[in-house]
Amino acid sequence: MGGMSTAVDIASLLDNGRWTAYQKALTAMSALAIIFDGFDIQILGFAIPSLMKEWGLARPAFGPVLALGLAGMVAGSPVAGYLGDRFGRRPALIGSLTLFSLATLATSFVNSIMALAVLRFITGLGTGGTLPNASALVAEFAPLRRRTTAMNLTIVCIPLGGMLGGVIAAALLPTLGWRALYLVGGGLPLAFIALLWVLLPESPRFLVQDPRNWPALERLLRRMGRSVPPHSTFQDRKERKPHGRTPISALLGSAYLRDTMGLWLAFLFCLGGIYLVFGWLPGMLTSQGLDIASASQALAVYNLGGVFGVFLWATLMNALGSRGPLLSGALAASGSALAILLVPIESRGSHTLLWGALALNGLLSNAVQTSMYALAAHVYPTSIRASGIAYAAAAGRAGGIVSSICGASIISMGRSGYWLALAGSMIIAFAGLAWVRSHFPAIGRVEPNLRRVE
């Protein structure tokens, strides 16, 4: 008996158990990291009208700056995803947050567009690494039946961060200027990093892969309300070992090629369209006669709609699975973009009708975008999950690069060109989502069941 140990299946233990208060607290911590990420992604879009006035530059001059920020995200996502899969989600997340916080703070002191572009690229490296590692942590902390909800509650913080940024920008830009906006955007996450360092543990699905981490895993499981015998051994029966020595070779191997291509196409065009809003909506609206504060409020309203959309789609996908809500949402987002063309833009008076139309489009577009991260977390196993999410996000940021470079030209085509581009991007995203084979089904309630193998 003395030589026998209890082998605990971590998949059964986590997937079939309760979603404890401690697990919810860990989800909340990861979500706060995404709020800062969402704020920082959109901060330049808020600042561009003020920068144009202060530096005497035309709108097209900022297209390459936006593109460089997204290029940094494209470069940073796969690297941080690899680091998260190799060394742990926790250090990769904290490192990414630190990088983009310091770069954002430094941006408040720049006096040239060249310096702005360099720091925007460095900021992108950090923001690119935050989302995949935070998403992997959340997916691996939550039980199976709560995973979609946990993922969507986390990713909803991208539009929530943008909404918060819009409110802060509307308050700061007219009085304190764009430098104060960057000081707030960099200072808040830098303070939050200390909290993560002390309180955020490593993912249990990552810890199980190395026996040297099992003592720490035992302690973590007890804090999560999972009692295990002392000196247990652990295994992950659901873990599928992908073929290929590198993450990219596994993602493009025969087992995942179709799903990877479908996800990349959907991310490329869905996020490309959304970054066209993040980077250029305030500029488009000011070109139509709105003042800077109202244009910032418009982007905040768009993000507010996205917050409601994420909650709604989390419920729909739990009840119906991922395929139906994602495909119908993409089509509806395309239709809502076309409907905005029927709404007049008035420089004075109430903007209620415009705000409502933007909120609806934000609800549908962000619901699809955020839910795709839950789909990606489902498609890939633990050993390449952070990389899988990271490469999909990088494809989305590549779409954002195109929209950043072309945004000024699209705005010069008027409202019709702008909203037709957004409608078309969601149609192509629909095609990519339809191509994905491994959509997840409706998630029924699973009774807690601890299965141990002697």
RAUR-V958968 format. One record per residue. N is the residue number from 1. RES is the residue in one small letter. BURIAL is + if it has 16 or more other ideal C-beta (glycine too) atoms within 10 Angstrom, else -. Layout:
BEGIN
n=N res=RES burial=BURIAL
n=N res=RES burial=BURIAL
END
This chain:
BEGIN
n=1 res=m burial=-
n=2 res=g burial=-
n=3 res=g burial=-
n=4 res=m burial=-
n=5 res=s burial=-
n=6 res=t burial=-
n=7 res=a burial=-
n=8 res=v burial=+
n=9 res=d burial=+
n=10 res=i burial=+
n=11 res=a burial=+
n=12 res=s burial=+
n=13 res=l burial=+
n=14 res=l burial=+
n=15 res=d burial=+
n=16 res=n burial=+
n=17 res=g burial=+
n=18 res=r burial=-
n=19 res=w burial=+
n=20 res=t burial=-
n=21 res=a burial=-
n=22 res=y burial=-
n=23 res=q burial=+
n=24 res=k burial=-
n=25 res=a burial=-
n=26 res=l burial=+
n=27 res=t burial=+
n=28 res=a burial=-
n=29 res=m burial=+
n=30 res=s burial=+
n=31 res=a burial=+
n=32 res=l burial=+
n=33 res=a burial=+
n=34 res=i burial=+
n=35 res=i burial=+
n=36 res=f burial=+
n=37 res=d burial=+
n=38 res=g burial=+
n=39 res=f burial=+
n=40 res=d burial=+
n=41 res=i burial=+
n=42 res=q burial=+
n=43 res=i burial=+
n=44 res=l burial=+
n=45 res=g burial=+
n=46 res=f burial=+
n=47 res=a burial=+
n=48 res=i burial=+
n=49 res=p burial=+
n=50 res=s burial=+
n=51 res=l burial=+
n=52 res=m burial=+
n=53 res=k burial=-
n=54 res=e burial=-
n=55 res=w burial=-
n=56 res=g burial=-
n=57 res=l burial=-
n=58 res=a burial=-
n=59 res=r burial=+
n=60 res=p burial=-
n=61 res=a burial=+
n=62 res=f burial=+
n=63 res=g burial=+
n=64 res=p burial=+
n=65 res=v burial=+
n=66 res=l burial=+
n=67 res=a burial=+
n=68 res=l burial=+
n=69 res=g burial=+
n=70 res=l burial=+
n=71 res=a burial=+
n=72 res=g burial=+
n=73 res=m burial=+
n=74 res=v burial=+
n=75 res=a burial=+
n=76 res=g burial=+
n=77 res=s burial=+
n=78 res=p burial=+
n=79 res=v burial=+
n=80 res=a burial=+
n=81 res=g burial=+
n=82 res=y burial=+
n=83 res=l burial=+
n=84 res=g burial=+
n=85 res=d burial=+
n=86 res=r burial=-
n=87 res=f burial=-
n=88 res=g burial=+
n=89 res=r burial=+
n=90 res=r burial=+
n=91 res=p burial=-
n=92 res=a burial=+
n=93 res=l burial=+
n=94 res=i burial=+
n=95 res=g burial=+
n=96 res=s burial=+
n=97 res=l burial=+
n=98 res=t burial=+
n=99 res=l burial=+
n=100 res=f burial=+
n=101 res=s burial=+
n=102 res=l burial=+
n=103 res=a burial=+
n=104 res=t burial=+
n=105 res=l burial=+
n=106 res=a burial=+
n=107 res=t burial=+
n=108 res=s burial=+
n=109 res=f burial=-
n=110 res=v burial=+
n=111 res=n burial=-
n=112 res=s burial=-
n=113 res=i burial=+
n=114 res=m burial=-
n=115 res=a burial=-
n=116 res=l burial=+
n=117 res=a burial=+
n=118 res=v burial=+
n=119 res=l burial=+
n=120 res=r burial=+
n=121 res=f burial=+
n=122 res=i burial=+
n=123 res=t burial=+
n=124 res=g burial=+
n=125 res=l burial=+
n=126 res=g burial=+
n=127 res=t burial=+
n=128 res=g burial=+
n=129 res=g burial=+
n=130 res=t burial=+
n=131 res=l burial=+
n=132 res=p burial=+
n=133 res=n burial=+
n=134 res=a burial=+
n=135 res=s burial=+
n=136 res=a burial=+
n=137 res=l burial=+
n=138 res=v burial=+
n=139 res=a burial=+
n=140 res=e burial=+
n=141 res=f burial=+
n=142 res=a burial=+
n=143 res=p burial=+
n=144 res=l burial=+
n=145 res=r burial=-
n=146 res=r burial=+
n=147 res=r burial=+
n=148 res=t burial=+
n=149 res=t burial=+
n=150 res=a burial=+
n=151 res=m burial=+
n=152 res=n burial=+
n=153 res=l burial=+
n=154 res=t burial=+
n=155 res=i burial=+
n=156 res=v burial=+
n=157 res=c burial=+
n=158 res=i burial=+
n=159 res=p burial=+
n=160 res=l burial=+
n=161 res=g burial=+
n=162 res=g burial=+
n=163 res=m burial=+
n=164 res=l burial=+
n=165 res=g burial=+
n=166 res=g burial=+
n=167 res=v burial=-
n=168 res=i burial=+
n=169 res=a burial=+
n=170 res=a burial=+
n=171 res=a burial=-
n=172 res=l burial=+
n=173 res=l burial=+
n=174 res=p burial=-
n=175 res=t burial=-
n=176 res=l burial=-
n=177 res=g burial=-
n=178 res=w burial=+
n=179 res=r burial=+
n=180 res=a burial=+
n=181 res=l burial=+
n=182 res=y burial=+
n=183 res=l burial=+
n=184 res=v burial=+
n=185 res=g burial=+
n=186 res=g burial=+
n=187 res=g burial=-
n=188 res=l burial=+
n=189 res=p burial=+
n=190 res=l burial=+
n=191 res=a burial=-
n=192 res=f burial=+
n=193 res=i burial=+
n=194 res=a burial=-
n=195 res=l burial=-
n=196 res=l burial=+
n=197 res=w burial=-
n=198 res=v burial=-
n=199 res=l burial=-
n=200 res=l burial=+
n=201 res=p burial=+
n=202 res=e burial=+
n=203 res=s burial=+
n=204 res=p burial=+
n=205 res=r burial=+
n=206 res=f burial=+
n=207 res=l burial=+
n=208 res=v burial=+
n=209 res=q burial=+
n=210 res=d burial=-
n=211 res=p burial=-
n=212 res=r burial=-
n=213 res=n burial=+
n=214 res=w burial=+
n=215 res=p burial=-
n=216 res=a burial=-
n=217 res=l burial=+
n=218 res=e burial=+
n=219 res=r burial=-
n=220 res=l burial=+
n=221 res=l burial=+
n=222 res=r burial=-
n=223 res=r burial=-
n=224 res=m burial=+
n=225 res=g burial=-
n=226 res=r burial=+
n=227 res=s burial=-
n=228 res=v burial=+
n=229 res=p burial=-
n=230 res=p burial=-
n=231 res=h burial=-
n=232 res=s burial=+
n=233 res=t burial=-
n=234 res=f burial=+
n=235 res=q burial=-
n=236 res=d burial=+
n=237 res=r burial=-
n=238 res=k burial=-
n=239 res=e burial=-
n=240 res=r burial=-
n=241 res=k burial=-
n=242 res=p burial=+
n=243 res=h burial=-
n=244 res=g burial=+
n=245 res=r burial=-
n=246 res=t burial=-
n=247 res=p burial=+
n=248 res=i burial=-
n=249 res=s burial=-
n=250 res=a burial=+
n=251 res=l burial=+
n=252 res=l burial=-
n=253 res=g burial=-
n=254 res=s burial=-
n=255 res=a burial=+
n=256 res=y burial=+
n=257 res=l burial=-
n=258 res=r burial=-
n=259 res=d burial=+
n=260 res=t burial=+
n=261 res=m burial=+
n=262 res=g burial=+
n=263 res=l burial=+
n=264 res=w burial=+
n=265 res=l burial=+
n=266 res=a burial=+
n=267 res=f burial=+
n=268 res=l burial=+
n=269 res=f burial=+
n=270 res=c burial=+
n=271 res=l burial=+
n=272 res=g burial=+
n=273 res=g burial=+
n=274 res=i burial=+
n=275 res=y burial=+
n=276 res=l burial=+
n=277 res=v burial=+
n=278 res=f burial=+
n=279 res=g burial=+
n=280 res=w burial=+
n=281 res=l burial=+
n=282 res=p burial=+
n=283 res=g burial=+
n=284 res=m burial=+
n=285 res=l burial=+
n=286 res=t burial=+
n=287 res=s burial=+
n=288 res=q burial=+
n=289 res=g burial=-
n=290 res=l burial=+
n=291 res=d burial=-
n=292 res=i burial=+
n=293 res=a burial=-
n=294 res=s burial=+
n=295 res=a burial=+
n=296 res=s burial=+
n=297 res=q burial=+
n=298 res=a burial=+
n=299 res=l burial=+
n=300 res=a burial=+
n=301 res=v burial=+
n=302 res=y burial=+
n=303 res=n burial=+
n=304 res=l burial=+
n=305 res=g burial=+
n=306 res=g burial=+
n=307 res=v burial=+
n=308 res=f burial=+
n=309 res=g burial=+
n=310 res=v burial=+
n=311 res=f burial=-
n=312 res=l burial=+
n=313 res=w burial=+
n=314 res=a burial=+
n=315 res=t burial=-
n=316 res=l burial=+
n=317 res=m burial=+
n=318 res=n burial=+
n=319 res=a burial=-
n=320 res=l burial=+
n=321 res=g burial=+
n=322 res=s burial=+
n=323 res=r burial=+
n=324 res=g burial=-
n=325 res=p burial=+
n=326 res=l burial=+
n=327 res=l burial=+
n=328 res=s burial=+
n=329 res=g burial=+
n=330 res=a burial=+
n=331 res=l burial=-
n=332 res=a burial=+
n=333 res=a burial=+
n=334 res=s burial=+
n=335 res=g burial=-
n=336 res=s burial=+
n=337 res=a burial=+
n=338 res=l burial=-
n=339 res=a burial=-
n=340 res=i burial=+
n=341 res=l burial=-
n=342 res=l burial=-
n=343 res=v burial=+
n=344 res=p burial=-
n=345 res=i burial=+
n=346 res=e burial=-
n=347 res=s burial=-
n=348 res=r burial=-
n=349 res=g burial=-
n=350 res=s burial=-
n=351 res=h burial=+
n=352 res=t burial=-
n=353 res=l burial=-
n=354 res=l burial=+
n=355 res=w burial=+
n=356 res=g burial=-
n=357 res=a burial=+
n=358 res=l burial=+
n=359 res=a burial=+
n=360 res=l burial=+
n=361 res=n burial=+
n=362 res=g burial=+
n=363 res=l burial=+
n=364 res=l burial=+
n=365 res=s burial=+
n=366 res=n burial=+
n=367 res=a burial=+
n=368 res=v burial=+
n=369 res=q burial=+
n=370 res=t burial=+
n=371 res=s burial=+
n=372 res=m burial=+
n=373 res=y burial=+
n=374 res=a burial=+
n=375 res=l burial=+
n=376 res=a burial=+
n=377 res=a burial=+
n=378 res=h burial=+
n=379 res=v burial=+
n=380 res=y burial=+
n=381 res=p burial=+
n=382 res=t burial=+
n=383 res=s burial=+
n=384 res=i burial=+
n=385 res=r burial=+
n=386 res=a burial=+
n=387 res=s burial=+
n=388 res=g burial=+
n=389 res=i burial=+
n=390 res=a burial=+
n=391 res=y burial=+
n=392 res=a burial=+
n=393 res=a burial=+
n=394 res=a burial=+
n=395 res=a burial=+
n=396 res=g burial=+
n=397 res=r burial=+
n=398 res=a burial=+
n=399 res=g burial=+
n=400 res=g burial=+
n=401 res=i burial=+
n=402 res=v burial=+
n=403 res=s burial=+
n=404 res=s burial=+
n=405 res=i burial=+
n=406 res=c burial=+
n=407 res=g burial=+
n=408 res=a burial=+
n=409 res=s burial=-
n=410 res=i burial=+
n=411 res=i burial=+
n=412 res=s burial=-
n=413 res=m burial=-
n=414 res=g burial=-
n=415 res=r burial=+
n=416 res=s burial=-
n=417 res=g burial=-
n=418 res=y burial=+
n=419 res=w burial=+
n=420 res=l burial=+
n=421 res=a burial=+
n=422 res=l burial=+
n=423 res=a burial=+
n=424 res=g burial=-
n=425 res=s burial=+
n=426 res=m burial=+
n=427 res=i burial=-
n=428 res=i burial=+
n=429 res=a burial=+
n=430 res=f burial=+
n=431 res=a burial=-
n=432 res=g burial=+
n=433 res=l burial=+
n=434 res=a burial=-
n=435 res=w burial=-
n=436 res=v burial=+
n=437 res=r burial=-
n=438 res=s burial=-
n=439 res=h burial=+
n=440 res=f burial=+
n=441 res=p burial=-
n=442 res=a burial=-
n=443 res=i burial=+
n=444 res=g burial=-
n=445 res=r burial=-
n=446 res=v burial=-
n=447 res=e burial=-
n=448 res=p burial=-
n=449 res=n burial=-
n=450 res=l burial=-
n=451 res=r burial=-
n=452 res=r burial=-
n=453 res=v burial=-
n=454 res=e burial=-
END
